[in-house]
Amino acid sequence: MGSRNDPRDNSPETSVDEDRPEKRILVIGAGMSGMLMAIQLLKSGRSNIVIYEKAQQIGGTWRDNVYPGLKCDVPAAMFSYSFEPNKEYSSRFPMGSEIQDYLLSISDRYGLTKFIQFNKTVETVQWEDGRWYVQTSDGLIESFDIVINATGVLHHPYTPNIEGHEQFQGSSFHTARWKGDIDWKGKRVGVIGSGATSVQVFPELVKESQHVTLFQRTPQWIFPMPNKAYSETDRKRMREQPGLIDRLRFRYSKLFQWTFSRAVIGNAFLLWAIGAFCRSHLRRKVKDPELRKKLTPQDKCGCKRLIFAKGFYQALQRSNATLCTDAIERIVPEGIQTSDGKTHELDVIVYATGFQVHRRMKPMHVVGREGKTMEETWSKGAVAHRSTTIPGFPNFFVIFGPYSPIGNYSAFSVAEVQVGHILRTIEHMESQGLDLIEPTAEATERLVNKMNQAMKKTVWMSGCKSWYQDANGNIPMWPWTFERYEREMSKLNAEDFRTASRNSQEQSSRLFEFKLSNAGPSRVATPSPRPGNLHPVAQNIP
């Protein structure tokens, strides 16, 4: 499992107080972030952990998405755990299957399977008498001291409710529910959507199908990042020179931090330069002025997530490819009917329409203190203290929570920062003899107000409609540099939290009846002490 003294281990130095019973911890989700959380908990000496995974295998996003052409838009050197660099990626931008293989290998290396309960879908998480009671779809209820939600944001595919979709006589599916048994030869295919997924899958479908029509609502900014193939010699060098991939990770991280990451948060010159490069790429690759006009974005570069890709414009200009910019009116049995009255006859419809990222934990029902639900708490927009904790939900943590720096940066790097912050919070609980901890509403509101004010300077507020924006118009993104995020997440301010310890005089020996909301009949639970009054802690947390 690796040594605690491994110099590549970036987990905070933590230890377990042997005089107190170890807290029971639940991690929800066995994707990249849930696996990381479990690994770092194990490294810190904590083993009383359980991982609930709704599927039959680990991997999350990289397990569910298997469409042809799938690759990451972050360089390979940045897309692995910093303490377990992947030296087997075959190109600068790794393929989705390679990322999944990497995660499977990490799961084996750290023995995570014995902590994972597969096919466990969490339905209800409810706070009662100082503990979390968690009910899964099989009807079982377990109790935990700490719950860490690691379900991510890319697990609810968005499929538009187009009139007549149920009448289509061919095959239709979302890219996240890919049907691998289709013989594309001779097929007429319609791809709905023009975002990152579409840019990747469209060229592959054009290679195999009789004809592919791309139904575009808005054109995207595409940055032509060369995807260098790594030879066996390159990979051998990485295996034999441990510092090589670390240097690559450092260089690519700095490149992203000083270009794309700064451009979107207010550096006008960088944003102009990136936009100019994208426009130049479009002019060079698309000579037909009419087609080029249809592919020219009207919103500001970076307002939506920038797409890194090559080959898309060339694929659109093949003889068996068509770009349709007329609005979709309805789906009919034989295909798609557009606003110009034309019916596009199709055999297959592929929805490359992204995810419902703001559903976050749904349909999981989370009930915190005083019976207040997460849905009620986030009714006007999702908020969190330092992206990881939420007022009214003690001992509840979330990875990739609201205001995470997920715009054009490595999810692995973001997750490592947040997992480190969560571990420091748990360590503080143990070192101070605390049983409950949660951020105050005042501290959370203060931070969120500062971020919303800073958000006004970012390109995300320039007027476009993107998946960054929720239904209330909020953009819960980190509005500053990633380096600042690392600094601010490296410490805890005790005055931002409320804590409590269980008083031995308040221990109750009685059994109490416990009923989960919408969870069926009551059950008798084992006794657990009721929490003492929550009170602020005044001293700084190391």
N, C-alpha and C positions, 0 to 999 in steps of 0.2 A: 504493500500500500504506500510505500515511500516513507522516508525519514522525516521527522519533524524538523531536522536540521538541513534538509535539502535546500541549497541556496536559491533554487528556482521557485520554492514554495512562497507565495506571496500572501498566505493566510496570516491573519494577526496572531500574535503569540497569546494563546489562551490556555487555561487549565481548568480542570474540574475540581471543585471542592469536595474532597472525599468524605467530609463530615455531614454533608447534606445529600439526600437522595437525588439522583440524577433526574433532571426534567425529561419528560417524555415529549418528543418532538415529532410532528407530522409534517412532511413535505408533500405538497400536492403537485404532481406532475413530474415525469421522469424524462423531460427534454433536456436541452443543454444546461439551462439554469438550475433545474431541480437536481440534476446530477452533480453540478458544481457545488450546490449547497450541501448535498449529502457528503461529498468527498471532503469538503473543508470541515464539516462537523466531525467526521471520523478522524481527520488529521489532528483536530484539537482535543481528541480524547473522548469524544461523546459518541456513544454507540446505541443509546436508547432512542433510536429513530425508526420511523416507518415512512415509506414512500408509497402513496397511492397513485397508480397510473391507470387511466381509463382504457388504454389500448392493450394489446398483447405483447408489445415490444417497446423498448425505450426509443428516444429520438425526437419526439414532438414534431416540429415543423419539417425536419429533414427525413422523418419516417413517412409522414403523410403526403408530401409532395414528391412525385416521381415522374412528372411530365418530361418529355424529351427536351433537351436543351437547358435543363435546370442547372444553374450555377450561382454561386454567391457573387455579390457585387462588391465585396471587400477582399483585398489581397489575401492569399492563403497564409502568408506569414503572420497575419493578424487574426486569422480565424481558427484559433485553437486555444486551449487553456495555456496561460503563460508558463505554467509549471510542467506541462506535458505537450511541448511543441510537436506538431505533426510533420514528419519528414518524408511522407509518402504521397503528398498531393502531386498530381501530374501536371498542373499548370498554375500560372499566377493567380487566376481566379478559380477556385476549386469547384468541381462538379458536385451536385447535391448528393449523389450516391457515395462519393468519397467522404463527404462530411458525416453521413450516416455510418459508414464503415468505421470512421475514426471514433465516433461516439460509442459504438458497440465495443470497440477495442478498449476504450477507457473504462466502460462498465465492467468488462471482464478483469481488467488490471486491478481495479479497486474493489472487486467483489461486491458490486452494488446489488446484484440480483437477489441476494438473500435478504435484503432490506425492502425489496419492492413487492407490493401486492398488485399484480396485473388485473386488468378488467375490473378495476375499482373506480367507478364514477362517483364523485362526491356530489351529493344532492343538497345536504344541509350542514351548515357549520354554526353552532349556537353556543353562546357564552352563558354559563350557568354556574353559580356558586364557585367562581374562581377557576373554572376549567372550561376547555372547549369540548363540546360533544359533537361528534361528526358522524353523520349518517350517510351510508353509501347506497347505491342502487340495489344492492342485494338485501337491503333492509337492516343490516347490522349497524350498531351504534358503538363507537369507541370514544374514549376520552383522552385528551392530551393537554399538557401544560402549555405548549407552544404550537402554533400553526404557521407554516410558511407557504404562501401561495406562489407556485412557480409555473402557472399555466400559460404565461406569456400572453401575447396579443394576436398571434397569427394562427388561431385554431377554430375560428368561426367563419367559414367561407361565405362571401356575399354573392348571392345569385339574384339579380334583379327580377322583380315580379312582372314580366312582360306579358301583356294580354295574349292569350292563346297558347302559352308555352306548353300546356298539357296536351295540346292537340297535335304536336309535332310527331310525325310518323317515323322519323329517323332516331338516331341516338344523340342524347345531349347530356352533358355533365360539366362540372366545374373542374378546373385544372388541379385543385387539391383533392379531387376524387377521381383521379385519372383511370380510365379504362384501358388496361394494357393489352386486351385481347382483340383490339380492332385492327383489321387489315386495311391500311390506309390507301392501298393501291386502287385507283379508280374512283376514290371517294371525292365528293364535292363538300368542302368543309367551310363552315362559317366560324370565325373567331370574333367574339364580342369582347371589346376592351382593347386599350392601347397602352397599358402601363408596363411595368417591368416584366411581369409574367408573359404578357403577349409578345413583347420584344424578343424574349427568349424562345418561346414555343413556336411562333409563327414561321421563322426560317426553317425549322425542322419539319414542320408539316408541309411546307412548300416542296421540300425535297421528295416527299413520299406520295403526296396526294395528286389527284387529277387537277383539282383547282381549289384555291383557298381564297376566301374573301375576308378581309379584315374590316370589321365595323367599328369605326373610330368616332368617338364623341369629341375628344379634345386631343390634339397632338402633344407630344412630350419632348422635353429637352433631353437629348442623347449625347453623352460624352464618350468619344471613341477611345476607350482605354485598351491598349494592346494586351492580348491574353497570351503571354509567352508560355510555350509548352516546356515542361521540365523533363529533361532526358533522364535516363537511368544514371548517367554520369553525374548530373546535377543532384539527384536524390542521394547518390552514394556520398557525395561531398557533404551533404547536410547530415547524413548519419555519422560520418567520420569526424566532422568538425562541429561539435556541439554549439559553439558560439556563433556559427554562421547564421543559423535561422533566427537566433536572438537579435543579431545585428540587423537582419532583414526586417524583423518585427519592429525594431526601434525606428528604422528609416521610414518604413511605410506609415507608422503611427505619426511621426513628425510631419510627413508629407500631407496626410489627411488633416492633422491639426492646424497646419499653417496654410491650407488652401480651402478645401470644401467646407470644413467645420467653421472657419472664420468667415467665409463668404456669406453663409446663410444667416449669421447673427449680426450682420451690419457692416462688413467690410465691402464698401461699394466698388472699390477698384478690383478686388479679387472676383467679385460677382460679375462685373462687366467682362473681365478677362475670360472667365469660364464660359459665359454666354457667347462671347465672340468666337471662342474655339468651337463651341457646339454649332453655331451658325455657319462657320467655315466648313465644318464637316458635312453639314447638310448640303451646302452649295457644291462641294466637290463630288459628293456621291449621287446627288439627284440633279440631272441636267434638265429634265422637263420642268419648265417654269410653273405649269399648272399643278403638277404633282408636288413640287417643292412648296408651293403656296399652301396646299392642303396639309403639309407636314410641318409647317412653321408655327411654333407655339405663340399664342397671344398673351399668355400670362408671363410674369417675370421669371427669369431663370432661377431655379432653386425654390420657388414657391411650393412646388410639389417635389417629391423626392427625385433627385437627379438620377437618371438611368445611365449605367455604364455598360456599353455594349458595342459590338461590331458585327456587321453583316445584315442588320435589319433592313436598312435602306436598299441594299442590293437585292434582298429577297423580295421586297415589294415590287421591284421592277422586272421580275421574271415573268415570262409569258403566261404562266398559270397562276398569277397572283393579281388580286384586285383590291384597291383601297376604296371603301365606301364611306363617305362622310355624311350621307343623308340619314336623318334620324330614323330609328327603328319604330315603326308604328305598332306592329303586332307580329306574332309568330303564327303561321298557318301550317296545316298538315304537311305541305311540301317544302317549307322553308321559312324565310324571313321576308316580311313585307315592309318596305321603307316609305318615307314620307313623299317620295316622288312617284309613288304608285307602283313601283317595280316590285316583283316577287323574285327573290333570289332562291332558286331551287337548290336544296342542300340535302346531304345524307347524314351529316354530323354537325352539331352545334357545340362549340367549346366555349365555356364561360371563363374568360381570363379577367375576372372582375374583382379580384382582390378579396379582402377580409373585412369583417366587422370588428375593427380593432378596438372600438370603444365599448364593446360588450364585456371585455375583460373577463371577469369571473363568471358571468352568466353562462348557463342557467343556475349555477350554484347559488343557494339561498344562504346568505351570511347574516346572522343576527348577533349584534354586539350588546354592550351594556344597556340596561333599561329597555331591552326589547327592540332597540332601533336597528333597522336593517341597513345593509350596505346600499341597497337601492334607494332608500330614503336619504341616506347620508350623501349620496352622489347624484341626487335628483337634478341639481343645477350644474353638475359638472364634477368629474372625478378629481379629488385632491388627495395629497398625501404629504406627510412630513419627510423631507429628504427622499422622496419616491418610494419609501419602504414601510412606513407606519402610518396609521390612520386614527385620528381621535375617536374615542368611543369603542375601540376594538383592542382591548389589552392583549399583549402577547401574540399579536397577529401581525405577520410581516408579509410583504409582497415584493417580488422581484419584477422589474420592468413596470413598476407602478407609474402613476401620473407624474409628469415632469421629469421623465428620464431622458438622457441625451441620446436618443435613438436616431436622430437625423444624420445620415451619412457617416456612421461610425460603426466600429465592430461591436456586435452584440456580446461577444465573449468578453471584451474589455469592460463594457458597461456592467455586465453581470458580476465580474470579479470585484469591481468597486462596491457594488451593492451587497454582495454576499459578505465582503469584509466588514461593511458597516453593520449588517445584521449580527454577525458573530461578535463584534465589539459590544453591541447592545446586550446580547445574551450573557457575555462575560461579565458585564457590569452587574446584571441581575444577580449572578452567582456570587461575585466577589462582595457585593453589598448585602447578601442574604435576602434579596427581594424575590417576591413571587409574581408580582404584576408590574407591567410597565406599558405606558402608552403616551403618545405625544399630547400636549395640551392643544385645545382648539385655537387658543390665542397665538401660540407659537407657529402653528401650521398656517393660520390665516396670514400672519405677518410675512412668512416666507413666500406664500403663494401670491400675495399682493406685490411683493418685490419682483417676482418672476413675471407676473402679468404686465407690470410696468415696463420691464426690460424687453418683453416680447414685442412691444410696439416698434422697436428698432430693427426687428428681424424681417427677413424677406417673406416669412410665412404669413405676415400680416399685410401683404401687398395686394390682397384682393381675390386670389384664386380660391377655388374650392378643392380641398385635398383631403386625404384620409387623416391628416394631422388634426383636422378640425372636427369637434364633436357636434352633436345635434343642437347644442346651445350656443354654438359659435366659439367655444373655448378652444385654445390650442395648448394642451397640457404638455409642453415640451420644455427642455432645459434651454434657456435663452442666452447662455454664456458659453465660454470655452470648456472643452472636456478637462483641461488641466485644472480649471477652477473647480469643476465637479469633483475631481479626485481629491483636491485639498479640503474642500468643505465636508466631504464624506469620510475623511480620515479621522475625524474627531466627533465626539458627542458632547452636546451642551446640556448639562443636567437640568438647567432651568426650563428647558423645552419639554420636559417629561413629568408625568405624574407616576408615582410608584406606590406600592403597598407590600406589606409583609403579613403573613397569616399570624394572628395572635393565638398562642396555644390555648388560652382560656376560651377562645371562640370556636374551638374544634367541636364539631357536632357528631355524636355517635349514632344519630338516628339515620334511617334510610329516608331518602326524599323521593317523591314522585317527580319524574322528569318527562316532559312532553315536548317534542320538537314541533315547530310550526309546520303544518302540512305534511307531517311525517307519520301519520297513523296513530295508533293507540299509545297510551302512556306505557312507560316501562319503569321498573324499579332499578335505580342506579346505585352503585356502591357509594358510600358516604364520601363527601369531599368537603373540606372546610370552606366556610364562606369568607370572602375577602374582607379585610379591614377597610377602613376609609382610605380613599386615595388621597395622597398628599404630595405636594411638590417637593423635590429634593433640591437643596440650595447649592451644594458643592459641585465643582466641575468633575466630570467623569474623565478619567485618564484614557 
